[in-house]
Amino acid sequence: MGKIVALTFLSLDGVMEHPVWTGPYFNADHAKYAHGQLFASDALLLGRITYEGFAAAWPHLEETEGEFAARMNTMPKHVVSTTLDQAEWTNSTVVRGDLATEVAKLQERYDRDVLVYASGELTNSLIELGLLDELKLWIHPVVVGTGKRLFPEGAGFTSWRLAATTSFNSGAVILDYRPAPVAEEP
């Protein structure tokens, strides 16, 4: 049974939107980690906005990004959307209906991870439904100041335990969390 794993780039102040600010920190160590996460996964689960951005970019990146781009383009992709009629990117399908039911089907279908990139609203929905098995926050040493944050004001209370950390010589760090029994809400 596959695990649902979210990997999200964040600034120190929690911004995830338009992560062009990650560029100066991305190096060979980052690439190796990202490669490992992608190749440990059987499929991608994406929100519509992330899907549309990826679908516009990745098909044109195989020449420069090699096997990583080839994997992105060929692996199964599932996009959660109530507005998208069809998914045009290779091996993509639109997920409709009850999210909990559809995610359970994906977990049964795949043996390895189902990777969620970015997709803040989807990640928050998965957390709210208790469907997220791992939350990997890739934090970059920059304060952006404005932009969409992963956890918006009013997000429900949840509790997590730190399972692992990965640090990079760039100053970025990945905090790898697992759901924990709910502690008392402050």
N, C-alpha and C positions, 0 to 999 in steps of 0.2 A: 504494500500500500504506500503510495507516494505521500510525501509531506508537502504542505503548502509553506513556502519560504519567501518572505518579502525582503528585498534588498533595495534600500533607498539611500540616495545621496542626500546629505543634509549639511547645512552650514551650522556654525556654533549656535546661532540664534534660531535654529529649527526650520529655516527656509529650505524648500525642496524645488521650488519653481525655477525653470530655466537654468539648470545647473552648469552654465558656461563657466562659472567661477571655480569649477573643479579642475579645469584644464591645466593650470600651473602646477597642480599637485599630482597629476597622473604621470606615473613613471613605469618602469619595467616591473616593479613589485606589484603595483596596482593592477597592471595588465595580467600578471600571473594569477593573482587572486580572482579577478573577474573571469578569466578563462576557466579556472577550476570550478567556480560556481556554475557557469553556463554548461560546462561539459559534465557536471554531476547531475544535471537536470534532464528530464525527459520531455518537458513541455514548458511553455510560457503561459501565464495567465495575466492578462493586461486589462486595464480600464480603457475606455474608448479614446480618450485624449492621448494617452501614452501610445496606444496602438497606432493611431493615425500619424503621430510623429515618427515612430519607428518605421512604419510601412513606407513613409515618404523617404526615409534616409537609408536604411540598411540594404535594400536591393542595389544601391549604387556604390556600396562600400567594399565589395568583395575584393576588388583589385588592391585597395590600400590596407584593408583590415584582415585579409586572408581567411584562415579557417574559422576565426571567431565570427566574421560576417557570414560566411557560408553556413555555419551552424545556426545563427540567428534566422537566416532566410529559409532553411530547410526544416527546422524542427517544428513540431506542432505548436500552434499558437491559438489561444482561446481568448476572445475579447468579450468582456462583459459590457453590454450596452442595451439600452432600451430604445435607442434612436438609430443605430446603424442597421441598415437593411441586409447588407452582406459584407463579408471581409474579402478583399481582393488579394492581399499579400499571400504568397505561397503557404499552403498548409494552415490557413487560418479559418477559424469558424467563430460565429457569433454565439455567445452564451446568453440565452433568454430564460425567463422563468425564475423560479425560486432559487436564490443564490445558494442556500445551504444544500439543497437537493443536487444542484448542478456541480457544486464543488465536491460533494461526496462521490459523485460519478467519476469526476476527474481523478480523485484519490484512488478509487478502485481500478481505474483504467491504467494508471501509470505506477511502476514499481519504484522509481526514483523521484526526486524532487520535482514539484511544479513551482517554477520560479516566477515571482511577481516583481517586476521592475517598476520603480516609481509608483504610479497609480495610487495616489493618496486616498481618494475617496473609496476605491476598492479595498485598499489595505485597512482603512478604518471600518468598513463594512465587515470584512473578514474577522477583525478583532472583536467587533460588537457581537458577532454570531458565534464566537469561540472557535473559529475555523483556521486561525493562523497558528502554525506549528513553530515557526521561527521568525524572528524579527531582527534583521541585520541592518543596523544604522551605520552607514558609512559617513562619518563626520569629518568634515574638512575644516582646517583652522582659519576660517574666515567668517566675519560677520557681514551679512548681506544687507540687513536693515529692513527690507520690505520684500513681500512676495508671499505666495501660498506656503503655509506651514503644514507639515505632515499631520500634526494634531491640532485641529482648529479649536477655537474657544467653544466650550460646551461638549467636547468629546467625552464619552463615558469613562468612568473610573475603571482601570484595569491594573493588575499587578503582574510584574515580570521578574524573572531571575536571570542574572547574568551567567551565561553558559561559557562564553569565551570572549577573548579580545584579540584583535590583530592590529598591530601598530606598524606604521610605515615611516621610513626616514624622511618623508615629505611633511610629517606632522599630522597627517590624517590617521584616523583610527576607526576600526570597525568594532562596534559593540554588538555582540550576538546574544540575543535574549530569547527565552522560552516563557510561555505562559506559566504563571505561578498561582497557587491558591490565592484567592482574593483576600488581601489584607483588609483591615478595617479602613474604610474611607475616611480621610482626614476631615 
